[in-house]
Amino acid sequence: MAHSSPMTPFIGFCRISRGDDLFELVAAVLCNNPTEFEQYVSAELAQEGYWLHWANNVMPLEKWTARYPTHWGAVLADGLTSQHPVVMGPITPLKQATPPLKDWLNVNLIGSVVPLDFQFAVDPPKTVPDILLEPLFGQPEPAIEADRLNTYAVLDASKFPYILPELLEHSDLHFQSLFQGEAQAEIGTHAPYLVQLLKDNHFTRRLFTGPEGVNGIWHRVSGLFIRTSADFNTLRHHLRKFTRVQDEQGKWFYFRFWEAGVSARSLWLGNHVDLHPLISPFFPDSLKPQVIVMLDDEAVQLSRIPGTKPSRSTPLFTQSARSAMRDIRRTLQFQELIEIALTHAGITDAAAIETATQQLNQLRSLFFSLGFWRRDHLVKLCVWELLLGPNFLRNFAQGRVWEVCQLQKPPHETLSILTELIKEEGEIHADESDET
């Protein structure tokens, strides 16, 4: 990477993987900041087939040695030069203090949900799509009163601010914001609301009605559904523990667990070892909640496997959990960018779209490891891959593209060089065509 200012030795701990195997290492990098540290280490590891999950406690050499005075990692900085800006310690298998966690979360795919429409000539009109009727309003057999399940929704008012609170006021349903005090006073119109749903209620019908129905709001809904025998106040008290979560150092973070997308998938992937400390407490044995989340148009039911218990009562937002959620977010965003790239490349055939999508998904980790994070950069790379691939980065222009990527310049400089290289190649091929 080219810089006008002198660079500084940075040292940090790294969590990496190759395939299903996890490893750790200490690395030293000659750079300007922790972000560049990650970019350098990612690019270096990618050449050996490794993927950087996160870098932790990255700081200049002087601060690092003051914090870890007895750690051997400081000696790595002795090998840093402008020609060799990355020095990595030994890659060692990640040691776990406890045996690998067994699955604790039961994941049941309900299926694709088609919202209610105008329901012309349907008498009586439905209030819930058929596929959700039993998961949301069914009762255990035999129906013992103590085991009867209530149905709740956590709805995000930020998706239709000012409107949702007013709709709930006229719903004849029990509801309350998960925020309170100053937070509720300031952003109550954008808050998450806990609502106890009733099967034959008019708001319930409106909630599950799409834009083709009368006053439907399904297309604007972001939230999740919970079945539990717990009463309203007990469940609200439990859920409020997750609106803000702490990391290992006690720093607070907002956790919008009710949102579709990253949060819904984090709940769905609760068996992942990195997400366990954050997600497992959401499913306490005392409440036995059944949580239904929407993954795009698919409904998925989540519940604790009988006999398993959470390792802690409060959520812990670890560095590993943040890294896992970051990876989920990047994956979701990358799917959006693929759709944009397909449009730019003029690919419309269904079979071709499926093949191209698989092709680009296989390159996602490589793009990230080379330091490309910006949406416009990733779209450009995807379009080039579709038009000039397969494996454009390594194969195009007799490997000259890959040589440019290995120079470790800032992403915008790399793309500028590649743009000129592609133009040059196009002119060469045009000249060859003229000669023939």
N, C-alpha and C positions, 0 to 999 in steps of 0.2 A: 504494500500500500504506500502511495506517495504522500508525504507530509512535509510541510514547511517548518514545523516546530520539532525540536528534538524529542525523541520518544523515550519512554521510561520503562524499566522492567516491572511488569506486573506478575503476581503469582496468585494462583487460585486452585481450589479443589474442583474436580470434574467428575460427574456421573455420566457414563457412556454405555452404549450397548452395541452388540453385533448379533443379529438374529434375535433369539430369545434370551441371550446371556447378558447379564449386567456386569459392569466393571467400574473401577474407580482409578483415578490417577491424580497426580499433582502436575501442573504445567506452569512454565514461565514463558512470558511473551513480551517482546519489545513493542510497545504500542502506546496509545494515548489515554485509553479509558477501558473500563470493563466490557463495553459493547464490542470494541475492536478485539479485545481478548477472546471473546466467544467466537468472533468471525474467523480469527486466525486458527484457533484450536479446531473449529468445525471443519475448515478446509483441509487442515493437516490430517485429521482423523478420517475424513471421507476417502482419502487416497488408499486407506487400509481397510475400508469397508465398515468403519465404525460410525455411530450416530451420537452426537453430543446431546444429552438430555438437558443438563444445566451445569453452570459453573457457579460455585458458591464461595463467599468470602474472598472475592477477587479484589486485590488492593496493591498499591505500589510496594516495591520490595522493602523499603524502610518501615512502612506501617505493618507489613505482613510479618517481618522478623520480630517486631516489637510485640505483636500479638501471639506469635508462635515461636518463642525464642529457642526452643529445643528441637524444633522440627527440621528434618534434613532437607526439606524442599527448597530452602534458600540457596543451596549450592547450585541448583539448576540455572540460576541467573548468571553464573560464571560463564556459561557456554553461549550466551546470547551475543549475536553480532548482527549488523545490518543485513548480511547475506543469509544468516540463519536466525530469524527473529522468533522462532518457536523451539523450545526445548521441553520435552515431556519426560516425566518420570516413568517408572515401570507401570504397565497396565496390569492390574491385579483383579481377580474375581471379587465381586462384592460379597463381603462377609456379612451374614445376618446373625444377629444376636439370638434370634428365635427361629424355629423351623418355619419353612414357608407356610403362609396362611392358607387354610383350606377355604373353599368357597363358602360364604355365609349368606349370599344374596341369591334368591330364587328369581329368575328372569323368565317371564312367560309372555310370549308374543300373542296379543289378542288378534291383531289383523288390521287391515286398512279401513279407515273410518271415512265414510261418505256422509257429510252433514245433511240434515233434513232440508227439503226443498219446500215449495209452496204447498205440498201435500193435497193437491186437488183431488176431491172425492174420497179422501181418507177420513173415515169416521169410526171412532174418535181419532183426532190427530195425535200422532206420536209426540212425545216430549224428548225422546232420546233415540238415536240411531239403534237399530236392532242389535248390532254387534257390541254395543256398550251397555245394553239394558241389564244383563246379568252381572257383569263386572261392577257396575255402578250401583245397582239397586237390588241385586239378589241377596238372599239371606241364607245363613247356614241351616242345615237340617240335622236334627230337629231344631226348630226356631225357639230356643230358650231365650227369655227376655234379656238375661245378662250378657248373652253372646250376640245380640242383635247389632248389626253394623250401621253406623251413621255414615252419611255421604257428605264429603266436604270438597270444596274447590278452593284453591289459592289462585286468585286472578290478579293480573298485573294492570293496574289502572293507568300506567304510563303509556300503554298501547292505545288507549282512548281516554286521555285525561279529561277530568271534569264530568265526562259522560257516565262512566261506570259508577261512581258514588251516587249519582242521581238515579240511575237505573236501580241500584240496590235499595235506595230509600223507598222505592215504590214496588219492591219485589215481594213483600210479605215474608221474607226470609231473614234468618238470624245471620248477621254479618258484622265484622269489625276489622279495622286495619291492623296489620301486624306491627305498624309503627305506633308510637305513643309519645306524649310530651311534646318537646320542641320539634322533633322530627316530623310528627304528624301535623303539627300546626304549620310547618313550613312547606312540606311536600306531600301532604295527605292526598291531594288530587292525583298524585303519581305513585301512590303507595301500593303494596300488595295487600289484598283483602281476603280474609278467610270468610267463606260463605258456606253455610250448611244448606245443601240442596235437598229439595223434596221432589219426588218423582213427577207429580202431576202439577207442578207449579208453572206459571206462565213464563217466569224468568228462565227456568230450566229449559223450556222449549226454545226460547229465544237464544239461549246460550249455545245450543247444539244445532241451530238453524244457520245455513250458509247464506251467501249473498243472493241466491235465487229464491229464497223464501221471504216471508214477511218480517221485516225488521231483524233479520238475522245478524248475529255478531260473531259467529264461529271463526270467520276469516280474520277477525281482529283479536281473537283470544290468545293470550300467552299465559300459561299456568299449568297446574297439575291438579290431580284429583286424589283424594285420600279416603279410604274406607277404614274405620276403626270403631270399636265400641266406646271409645273415650268420649266424654262430653266436650262441648265447644270450648269452654275455658281451659280444660286440661290440655287439649290439642294446641290451642293458641299459645299457651305458656311454653309448650315444648317447641313449637316452630319459631318462636321469638329468639330462641337460643342460637338460631342459624342465620338470622338476618345480619349479624356481625360475628365474625370468627377471628380467633387469635392464632398467630404463628408461634414458633418455639420461643421467640424472644418477647412475646407478649404484645406484639404490634397488632392492631385491629385492622380488619379488612371487611368491607361489605361483601356479602355473599348472596347474590340474587338467585337463590336455588329454585325459584318458581319459574324462571325464564326458560323458554324453549331454546334449543340450540346447545350451547356449551354446558349449561347447568343441567339440563335434562339428560344429556349424555354422560355427565359426571355421575349422576345418580345411577344410570343404567350400567356404568362400568365400575360400580362400587366394589366388585370383587378384586379389582386391580390393586396390587399391594400398595402402590403409591397413594391411592385414593381412600384406602381403608380408614385411616384415622379421621378423615373428614366426613365420610359418608356413613360409616357403620353406626355412629350414634344417632343418625336420623331415624333409624329403625329400632327403637328400644323394645325389649321383650315385654315391657309392661303395657305398651299401647298396641303392640302387634299390628302396626299400620300396613295396609296394602296401598301402595302408591301407583297411580297410573299416570304415565308421562306420554307425551306425543313426540315421536321422532319422525319429523316431516308429517306424512299422513298415516303413519303406523302407530297404533296404541300398544304400549308395553306395560305389563303389570309387574311390579317389584314387591317382594316381601322377604322377610327374614326366614331362612331355613330353620325349621324347628330344631331346638337343641343347641343352637349357636347363640352366643351373647356378645354384645359389643365390648371391645376391650377398654372403652372409656365412656363416660356419660356425656361429655361435652366434646364438640368438634375441635380438631386441631388442624390448622391450615399450614401444613408443612411445606418446605421448599419443594419436595417431591410432588406434592399435590398441585402446587402452583405450576410446576413444569408440565405435569400431565394435562392440566386444564389448558395451558398454553398450546400444547400439541393438539388438543381437541379443537381449539379455536382456529389454529392454522389450517387444520385439515378441512374444517367446514368452510373457511374462507377460500381455500384452494378450489373447492368444488364450485363455488360461485365464479371464480376466475376461469375455470375450465369452460363453463358455459359461454363466457364472454369471448374466449379464444376461439371456440368452435364457430361462433357467429362471424368473427373477423376472418376466419379461414374459409368460410363459406361451406362448412360441412353440415348437411341437413338430413342425409339418409340415416335412418335409425340404426342400422347395423354399423355404419361407419362411425356414428357418434359413440356407440358402445365401445368399439375398438379404440378410437382415439382417446376416450376417457380413461380406459385401462392403461394406455400407453403413457399418458401424462401423469396419472397417479403413481406409476412406477418411478417417475423422475422427481416426484415432490421432495423427497428427503435430500436428493442431490442438489436441487435448487437451493433449498434452505441451507445446506452445509456450506455452500459457496458464498453465503452471505446475502442472498437475494430475498428480501422480505417485503419490499414495497409492492403494492398491487399492480402498478403500471409496469414494473420490471418483470414480475412473474407472468403477466399476460403476454408481454412481448416474447419472453422465452417460450411460452406455450405455443404461440402462433408460429414462431420459427421452427419449433419441433414438428408441428403439424405440416408445415409447408416444405421444410428442408430436411426432415428426419427420414428414417428413425435414428435416434441417438445422435441428434444434431450436434450437441456439445462436444462429443468425442470424435465424431466421424467427419463432420463437414469441413471442407477446404483442407483435406489431407491432414487433419489433426491440428491445424493452426488455431481453430477456435478453442480447443482444449488448452493449448499452450497459453493463450491469452488469459483464460480463467485461472491458470496456475500462477499468474503474476501477482495475485492477491491485491489488486488495486481496488479502490472503492467501487461498489457496484455500478454507480452511474458512469464512471470512467470505463469500466469493463464493457458496458453495453454500448457506449459511444464507439469504442474500438471495434467491437463486433459488428456494429451497423456499417462502418466503413469497410470492414472486411467482406461483409456480405455483398455490398455494392460492387466492390472490386471483383469478387468472384462472378457476379452477374455480368459484368462487362467482359470478363475473360471468356465466359461461355457464349456471350453474344458475338464476340469477335470470331470464335471458333465456328459458330454457325454460319457467319458470313463467308468464311473461307471455304466451307464445304458447299 
